[in-house]
């Protein structure tokens, strides 16, 4: 229970350090090997973060207590620099455990956690397993991103000789062709480190290979830190060989061929490894953490003693990543224009091997003073020539960003100057369809600083013939209702005439309904020609209907 509580505390202690959580793995190096009795096995526990920023981890490691014993655990070179549970071990139960973390977001393919030294006690197969483990992403939520763990297996033999970590090369038996000169320089290929110019952030057993010309009778190899070393011991004839993991820094694999004439040129194959992240760095603002400067300048700089810092990756909130080359960076960076509000900045320093360290910085961009409306055209007809007018006040000698919206749709937008007295005016003659609109304004100064948005009251746009349509409908309903009421009272005398009147009235009414619909459809277009034609037609039909209803009523009275 104490372990669970401790790790929960660790998660919450890292909430301020954010990155994207994807996947990570825990593994040992070396992962396999054959060792003699009463020998030492030096093992490193590492994390491959798979480009994910991580800042904490825990694990319980089990080993066979009858075959192995822990001699020491060293955390000197560990990426973790604070421990909620110090690394401990018990040779009685065969258990190692720890809970550690760092306040920074670290990424890399070979992040050092612990260096463990075992001693061999008896012969047999010794599996080293990882259980009850987690790796925490620096995503602000303590997300466990541990995707897999890779156990190690060591074979302990009764031999008292030196441990055999890698198998010797397989010898080739053949008859050499006659030599015509000294051997060519070997073309060496290393799949784990394919480019001798690049830096790599992983270290493991690796295999080098080459093509043997037909005249070659022997091969000499060496692996060390000397760039121009010349191996002289003939190891036999082989075209590939496995080597032990190299330590951080530049190592050199030296390979040369021999034939009947002598030794040829040497290939000094460079293998550059850097498994440590760049050094931690602070982020310092050139102004206070709260200001109305929309483009704050920040000072920060990291360093890396091996591969060197390649670039800085900046991300504000959830925006796009900004990449700044370390060669072009002078220690200060001016952020792009930011909107008002509180922002979260994450800066990642990445070295040439792909390791990274991250720090974060929270700051607030204060808004400019709110602008205001002093006049808004609140009612318009859809075909009215005078158009829309908005007036108001803002900061003197700035600009006002103006937009007109209908619902979520922006109908028009523009910017207008604010004069030296703080006054501004916006007019538009654009024809608008019927509906409800909202005007929005936002003040912006020469630095790009913004105010918050201010919305106007609702602006109503109505059609020119909307009132006519309503009046016609009311008149029709009144006339028809009155006529039918009168006819029903005279039903016995005028039943046939009523039937005819009902039929004719119904036909005329349908005709008027069609005209009304056409008029409503026409008002949805910005032109007025169709509106006027249909309105005139509707007026004529209403007049005809009025005369017809009066005549029918007069006849019914006779």
N, C-alpha and C positions, 0 to 999 in steps of 0.2 A: 504493500500500500504506500509506503514511503517513497518507493521508486516512482510510482505513478504520480503522486503529488509533486515530487521534485521535477519531473519532466513537464507536468502541466505548468508549473511556475516558469520553467524555461521557455515554454511556448509564449506565455504572456509577456515575458521579459524581452522578447524579440519582435513585438508587434510593430515597432516603428521602422523596421527595416524591410523594405518591400522589393520583390522581384517576381518574375513569372515562374510558377511552379509547374514542372513537367515530370522528370523522373531522375532517380539516382540509384547507385548501387554501392554496396560494401564488398570489399574483396581483400585478400591477402597477397603479398608478394614476398618471396616466391610462393606460387600456388602448389607446387609439387617439388619433390626432391628425394634423394637417397642419402642417408646419413649413417655414420657409424655410432657405436655405443660410446657413451660418456663424451659426446661432442655437443657443441652449441649450435642452435639453429636461430638465426636472426630473422625475424619476421616483421614486416610492416603491415599495419591495418590502414587501408586507404579508402577514399570515397571517390567514385566517378560521378560527378554531378550532372553530366550530359548537358552542359551549358545552362543548367539551372542554378540560380543563386541559392546557396544554403547557409545556415548559420547555427545549426545545432545538430547533435546526434547522440544516440545512446545505443548500447548493445550489451548483451550477455554472451560471452564466448565460452564454449565448453571444449576441453581437451582431455584425452585419456590419461588419468592421473597415474596409472601403472606403467605408462610408457614415457611420458614427458613430465617435466616439472618446470615451472616458471622461475627463472633466475632473476629477471628484472623487467620492469616496465618503464620506458622512458617517454616522457611527453614534451621534451625540450623543443623539438622541431614541429610540434603539433600545430595545426591551424587553429585549433580551439585554444583560447587563452583564459577562459574561466570555466570552472568545473562545479556544477551543482552536486555531483558525486564524483570524488576523486577516483582515478583508475585504481582498482584493487584486484588482488588475486588470492586464491586459496588453492594450494597444492593438495590439500586434504579432500576437497570436493571437486577439483578440476574445473574451476570457474574463474573467469575474468569479467569484470563489469565496470561501466563508467557512464556518466552523463555529462557532456561538455558542450560548449558553445562559444560563439564569438559575436560581438555587436555589429559585425559587418556581413554583407552578403558576399560569399566566396563561391567561385565556380572554377572547375578544372577537371581533368581526367584522372588525376593522381594526387588527390588532396591528402596530405599526411594527417593521420589521427594519432596512432600510437606506434612505438617501436618496442617489440616484445622479444626477449631472449629466452628460449627454452633450452633445457639440457635433456639429453636422451638418457633414459634409465634402463630400458629393456628393448629387445628386438620386437618388431611387429609393425603393423600399419597404424599410423596415428592420424585420425581425422580431426581437424580443427573446425568446429561448426559455430555459426552465428545464429543465436536465437534471441527472441524478445528485443528486436531492434527497430530503430526509426531514424530517419534523417529529416530534419525540418527545413522547409523552404523559407527563405526570407521574403515571404509574400504578405506579411502583415497579419496572417491568420494562423501561423504555426502549422501549416499543412504538411502532413507526412508524405514525402515524395519518394520514399524508398521503394523501388520497383523490384529489386532482386538482391540476394546475397550470394556470394560465391565462396564456398568452403575451400579449405586447403587440405591436402593429404600428403603426409610424409612417410617414407619407408625407412625404418630403422633396422640396420643389419648388424650382425656380430662383428663385421670388419672393423678393425681399429684404425684404418687408413683415413685419409681426408674425405670429407663428404663429396659425393658425386652429384652435383646439382644438375648438370646437363650431360647428355650422352655424347660420347666421342664421335667424330665424323666417320661415316661409312667409307672404307677404303675402296678405291677403284684399282683393279688389276688389269693391266693391258701392256702391250708393247709400244713404246714411244716411237714416233716417226723421227727420221733424222732432222737435226736442227740446222738451220741456215744462219742463225744469228741469236742474239740474246732474246729471251721471252718478252712478249708485249706486256704492257701494264694491264692487270686484271680489270675487267669491267664488273664491279661489285654491285649487287642488288640486295637491299635490305627491306623486306616488305613492311616491317614495323616502323622503319624510319626511311621512307622512300626518297626523300629529298635531303641531301647533305647540307643544303643551305638553310633550311627551315629549322625552327625550334619546335620541340614536341613536349607535351605535358604528361607523358606516361612513360613508365619504366618497367620492363619485364624481360623475361628470357626472349631472345630474338635469334633469328637464323639469317645468316648471310650466304649468298650463293653467287656463282660465277660460271662462265663457260671455259672449259679447259681446251686449249689448242692441242693438236695431236702430238706435238713434240715435247710436251710438259712431262717432267718426271717427278716433280715434287712441289709442295705448297708450304709456305710459311705464313703464319698469322700471329697477330698480337693485338690486344685491346688495352689501351691505357689513355692517359691524359696528355701524352706527348704528341704534338702534331707532326713531327718528322722522324719518328722512331723507325728503325730498320730491323725487322725480324730476320734472324739468320738460321733458326732451327728448322730443318726439314721435317714436317709432320706427316709426310706420306702424300698420297695422291687422292684428292677428294674435291668435289665441286660444290659442297655446302657444309656449313658448320654452325652449331648452336653456341650461343655465348650467354654468359650471366648478365643480369640486369646492370645497367650503368647508373651511376649516381648523377645528381644534378650537375649541370655544367656541360662543357664540350669534351666529349671523349672521341678517340680516334681508333678506328679499326684499320690495321695495317695488313695488307695482303700482297704477296708477291709470288711469282712463279720461278721455277728452276727447270732448265733443260740440260742437255749434255755439254753446252758451252758455259753455262753459269746462271747466276741469279739475274732476273730482269728488274724493270722499274717497279716501284712500289705505289700502290693506290692507298693513300691516307684518307679513308672514308670518314668524314666528320659525322658524329651523332651528337646533336645538341639537345639536352633535356633540361627542362625547367618545370618542376612540379609545384612550385610555391607561387602564391598569388602576389601581386604587387603590394607595396606597403600601404597601411591605412592612411587616410587623408581626411582633413577637415574641410568643410564648405563654409566659407565666410562671405556674407553679403557686404557690399560696399555702402549700403544704406541700411536702415532699420528693417526688421522683418515685416513691418507694416508700413507701406507708403503708397502714394498714388502714381509711382513710376511704373508704367506698364512693361518696361524692358529692364528689369534689375540686372546689375552686373555682379557676378559671383567669382570669388577667388578660391581655387583649389588646385592641388597638384599632388600626384603620387610618383613613386619611383620603383624601379625593379632592377635589382643588382645583377641579374643573369641575362634574360632575353631582352629586357628593356620594355618600357611601356609603348604599346603600339597606338592606342587610341582611347578616347573617352566617349562613352555612350550616355547621352542625356535624354531623360524622358520626363515631361511635365504631365502630371495626372495620367490619363490613359491615351495620351497623344502619341504621335509618331516618334520613333527614336531618332535623335540628332547625333550624328557621328562626327567627332572632332579629332583630327589627326594629331598625335602627340608632337610630330615634327613641326606643325604649324601653330601649336598652342603655346601661349606666352604666360599662362598662369591665371588669366582672367577671361571670363566669357560673358557676353551680353546676351541674355535670353531674348527670343522673339517676343513680339507684342502679346501680352496676356490680358485676358478679360478680367474685370473686377471679381474679386472673391479670393478664397483661400486655396492655395495650390500646393501640391506635393511633388517635389523634384527628386528624382533618383539619378545619381551619377555613378557610372561603372567605369573603373579603370581596367583596361584589358592589356595584358602583355603579349609579346610576340609568340608565345607558346599557346595562347588561348586561355590562360588563367585570368581570373578577374576578382576584383574586390569592389564593393559597393558601399556608398554612404547616401544618406537622404537629407533633405532640407525642406522644411515647410515655411511658406511665406504668404503674405496677404497683399493683394493689390487693391488699394482703396479706390472706390469710385469717385468721379467728379461730382460736384453738386448737381442736384436734380434740375433739369430744365422744366419749363411749364408751358401750358397752352393759355393764351389770352383770348383767342377767338377760334371757333371751329364752325364751319358751315354744317348745321345740324340736319337740314332737309334739302333735298335736291330732287328734280325730276330727271328721269333717265336721259332725256334729250335736251336738257337745259344748257344753253350756250355759256352761261356765266360760270359754270364749273365749280370746283372745290377750292376753298381757301382755308389755310391753317396759319395761325400766327402765334407767337409766343416769345419767351425770354430764355436766355442761356448765358454761358460765360462769354464775356466780350471777346471779339476777335478770334473765335473758334469756328467750328462748323456744326450743323445740325443734320443728323441722319434721320430722314423722314421716310416712312413707309405707310401704305394703306393696305389693310387686310380685310378680306371677307372670309370669316372663319379662320382656317389655318392657311389659306391661300394668299400669297402676297400679290396684290394687283399692280402696284407700282411702288417704286422706291427711288429716292434721290437724296442728294445732300445740298444744303443751302448754307450760305455764309451767315454767321452771327456778327452783326456790326459792332462798332466800338462801344455802343451804348447797351449792348446785350440783347438787341431785338432781331428777330428773324421772321420771314414770311415765305410760305410755300403756296403756290397756286397750280392748278392743273385743269386743263380744258378737256381732258380725256372723257369720252362718254362712258357712263357707268350703267350697268344693268340694274334692274330693281333688286333691292335687298338691303341688308344691314352691314355697315362697314365700321372699322375701328382705325383711327390714326395712331401711329406710334412714333415717338421721337427719342433720340439718344444723342447726347452731346459728345463731341470728340475734339481734343485739342491737338496741337502740332506734334506732340510726342506719340500720339495714338492712344492716349488715355481716354477711357470711356466713362460716361455716367451710367446709371441704371436706366432701363427703359421706362418711359412714361406713356400710358395709353390715354386716348381721348374718350369722351363719352360717345355713345353710339351715333352714327351718321346714317340717316334713313334716306334711301333713294327709291322714289316711287315713279310709276309710269304716268305719262301725261293724261291718258284716257282711263286711268283706274277709277276716278270719280264718276265718269260718264257710264262706265260699265255697271257700277253699283246702282246708279240712279235708274238706268234702263231696266235692270233686273227687278228693282223694287216696283217700278211703274208697271211692268208686265204682270208681276204677281198680283198687284192691286187691281189692275184692270180685269185680268182674267178671273180672279176670285169674285169680283163684284158682278161680272157678267154672268157667270155660272150660278151665282146665288139668285140673281134675278130670274134666269131661265128656269131654274128648278121650281120657283114659285108659280111659274106659268106653264108647268110641264103638261098639264092636261090639254091646254089650248095649242101649244107650240112644240109638241114632242118631236115632230119631224124636223122642224127648224133647228131645234136644239141639237139634234144629232148632226145635222149639217154644220152647224156652228162649231160644235166640238171637233169635228174632223178638220175643218178649215183652220180653226184656232191652233190645233195641235200641229198642223203642218207649218203654219207661220212661226209658231214658237220654236220648233226644231230648227227652222232656218235662222232665227235670231240666235239660238244657242250656238250654232255653227259659226256665226259671225263673231260672237263673243270669244269663242275659243281661238279663232284666227287672230283676233286682236291681242289676246293674251300671249300667243306665240310670237306675234310680231314685236311685242315689247321686249322680248329676250334678245333682240338684235339691236346693234347701236344705231341703225338707220331709222328715219321717221316716215319715209314715203309710204311704206306698207301700212303703218299705223293710221295715217290720215285717210287713205283710201278705204280701209275696212271700217274705220269709224264713221265715214260718210255713208257707207252702205248700211251700216247698222242703224244710223239715224233715220234713213229713208224707210227701212223696214219697220221701225218702231212707229213712224208716222202712219204708214199703211195699216198697221195693226190697230192703231188708235181709232182711225176712221172706220175700219171694219167693225170693231166692237161697238162703236156708237151707232152705226147703221143697224146692226143686228138687234141692239136694245130697242131702237126706235120701232123697228118692225114688230118686235115682240109685244110692244104696247098697243099696237093696233088691233 
